[in-house]
Amino acid sequence: MKYQVAIIGGGPAGYMAAEAAGRAGLSVVLFEKRALGGVCLNEGCIPTKTLLYSAKVFDTARHAQKYAVATAEPSFDLAKIIARKQKVVRKLVLGIKSKLTAAGVTMVTGEAEVADKSHVKCGEELYECDNLLLCAGSETFIPPIPGVEGVPYWTHRDALDCKQLPASLAIVGGGVIGMEFASFFNSLGTKVTVIEMLDEILGGMDRELSALLRADYAKRGITFLTSTKVTALEGDASSVRVSVENADGASVVEAEKVLLSVGRRPVLTGFGLENLD
């Protein structure tokens, strides 16, 4: 099978390029090993905002009396919150698939590997192409913290699909992803501690706004340890102990779960990049 354009990666860069090329009249094949939409749609921006909206509605119901509205004691169903998130994601993924189909793009689900500059292999099939576009995206960076290999830590994927609400959660990393999960779990009643190596959360963003957000979250009961380095992790399925150091010395943060959210890095291996001249 020969195509004018072969694209590895069905995230925003890949599927938008595929649609544009298809609508321009080129023959296009798009490879995606998981689901169309990439991180943002399947395990990032969209699902986290969906969870946060459920949490916001719950918070509003809990404080309805502030607005002269009487309600019964509100409650939530975590399984249904997660199910709603999945429904929203599925609907948007189908929307992308529909647009690509309309553009004449051939979609292949599976792990694609670059055989050479003119061929891509997926499964047992070999696809010939005139042009190759690599849109492999990024992956969660797991910091080399001593003991991390022996701890059942969460990444954002685990947090998005949690089956049972933890009583306490330690979040390593005060970036955007960490703060979204801090807000969500705090709203549902989890005791949240955010550990950030920099002196302010949301590094790289406006410091005044970051400080205002941190102060607001602190009023809600979220604990912040800024300018704090994680030195070790230990624990089991029931609890995790996070050893930290800051200007006040060494201490230990204990929590039922720990979420590692220190950033992402580009995917540069696993799809045959080394086979290109």
Summary of the structure (lengths in Angstrom):
residues: 277
radius of gyration: 22.0
end to end distance: 22.1
largest distance: 68.8
contacts: 855
relative contact order: 0.16
helix: 36%
strand: 29%
